[in-house]
Amino acid sequence: MSDLEAFRAETRAWLEVNCPVSMRGEGPSAAEAEGDVVWGGRKAVYKNPEAKLWLDRMAAKGWTAPTWPKDYGGGGLSRDEAKVLTQEMARIQARPPLYSFGLWMLGPVLLEYASEEQKKEHLPRIVRGEIRWCQGYSEPGAGSDLASLRTRCEDKGDHFLVNGQKIWTSYADKADWIFCLVRTDTSKKHEGISFILFDMASPGVEARPIRLISGNSPFCETFFTDVKVPKANLVGRLNGGWEIAKRLLQYERQNISSGGFGGGGGVELEDIAKHYVGTEGGRIADGDLRARIAAHRMEAKAFALTVRRIEEESRAAKGPSPAVSIIKYAAAKLNQERCELMVEAMGHQGLGWEGDGFSEGEIMAMRAMLRSKGNSIEGGTSEVNLNVVAKRVLGLLDHQ
Ligand SMILES: Cc1cc2nc3c(=O)[nH]c(=O)nc-3n(C[C@H](O)[C@H](O)[C@H](O)COP(=O)(O)OP(=O)(O)OC[C@H]3O[C@@H](n4cnc5c(N)ncnc54)[C@H](O)[C@@H]3O)c2cc1C
């Protein structure tokens, strides 16, 4: 038996014993069911105690961050072993033990750019889900043109002083710490930005939730008034934050891409259409809807294959490439299409917001469709991602 086969056998046996039955099976998507998935952190509330048990068991093995080095709490697995772990988890439909901006975005850039002390301080707490992170990038007037950001960070000798405002900060009201882009030099644009970390419980930090069209409030306006930040919390060089910011965005887009957006859960569009529209000879009765669902399925299949290709490329290049922008763009379009088709197939029943006249699934479909509108904005808009593809993947000239 090869080493990898032995690892598979061990992993399978371990998961069988350690993954609670209630943590198996199709779960709700993170975007739609904030309370039902585990984000960890100091304020975490576990509706199901077995969710915490599952997190603790996986974190103890470092398997919430399988490929991170063991020195920082990770699993120390090779890429091939991590793939086996993913396959074995999928085999028993084990749910992810932890959803975390720390795992998906911050951790990978800390591994690349942070000091040894910073890695030792932050990475193990991310792995264990002890600290929940939020992303302080966008500001009013600095979204797509992110480098126009104005949140000031002044050197006060023994500490930094931060003043300004962020917007659309996902889960800022629930997060413990923020990774934040700040202006440390007003005389330069990109070269005047730094990447800092601070505790959201620091005096002078205020997060005000914004209500979304879907009824949820997943993001906030975040205000900083004379927030004192230890100088040790600067990651990389002073005024060298833009490079780290861009790298983190690649990880963000890669993560969004590989998971897709998953709107409306894992229900098959075909089954929904058959249920609501009826069937003719076993097929969806409405020919036009049937053709569009078939086209969507073909696109989804092509998308899955492209994701695999780009993942292989990332593996070879030891990190994500600008090609993740292709996937971010396509993932948003596909999820929006899927949600629209789902609501359309439900007819009048797809128009429910609340009330006894609608099932839970129908209300969820409607809300998922509304939530999906943000997919082409979050993590960089579709237009901005197409610009990245034009310049950095296709090598077209920038005439601006
Ligand atoms: C669900 C969700 C969660 C988010 N979470 C976070 C978060 O946690 N942290 C955070 O910092 N931000 C977050 N954001 C903000 C997001 O990153 C920004 O909304 C996004 O970058 C766009 O910026 P903007 O809203 O300022 O729009 P603008 O930049 O003002 O864009 C307006 C329109 O102009 C277009 N446009 C702008 N520039 C160009 C160009 N050069 N070429 C072509 N078209 C262009 C855009 O595509 C868009 O259609 C989130 C957004 C959403 C929807």
The ligand as an ORCA input file, in Angstrom:
! r2SCAN-3c Opt
* xyz 0 1
  C     -22.027     41.079     -0.355
  C     -20.849     42.014     -0.311
  C     -19.880     41.860      0.660
  C     -18.794     42.735      0.714
  N     -17.870     42.572      1.719
  C     -16.831     43.436      1.816
  C     -15.895     43.323      2.913
  O     -16.006     42.454      3.761
  N     -14.905     44.232      2.991
  C     -14.748     45.221      2.070
  O     -13.799     45.993      2.200
  N     -15.615     45.369      1.034
  C     -16.659     44.498      0.894
  N     -17.568     44.629     -0.134
  C     -17.438     45.782     -1.037
  C     -17.006     45.449     -2.444
  O     -15.656     45.065     -2.480
  C     -17.247     46.717     -3.294
  O     -18.639     46.966     -3.282
  C     -16.767     46.546     -4.700
  O     -15.362     46.503     -4.743
  C     -17.252     47.689     -5.626
  O     -16.971     48.928     -5.091
  P     -18.114     50.053     -4.983
  O     -19.283     49.462     -4.281
  O     -17.497     51.263     -4.394
  O     -18.583     50.345     -6.465
  P     -17.862     51.289     -7.520
  O     -16.409     51.034     -7.507
  O     -18.327     52.679     -7.302
  O     -18.449     50.745     -8.876
  C     -19.707     51.172     -9.418
  C     -19.862     50.549    -10.803
  O     -18.845     51.075    -11.694
  C     -18.126     50.013    -12.293
  N     -16.714     50.379    -12.458
  C     -15.928     50.992    -11.554
  N     -14.663     51.131    -12.039
  C     -14.664     50.558    -13.263
  C     -13.660     50.378    -14.274
  N     -12.402     50.796    -14.097
  N     -14.013     49.753    -15.429
  C     -15.296     49.311    -15.629
  N     -16.287     49.472    -14.697
  C     -15.974     50.085    -13.540
  C     -18.246     48.862    -11.324
  O     -18.049     47.606    -11.963
  C     -19.673     49.038    -10.810
  O     -20.586     48.445    -11.703
  C     -18.674     43.790     -0.234
  C     -19.665     43.947     -1.234
  C     -20.744     43.073     -1.276
  C     -21.782     43.264     -2.327
*
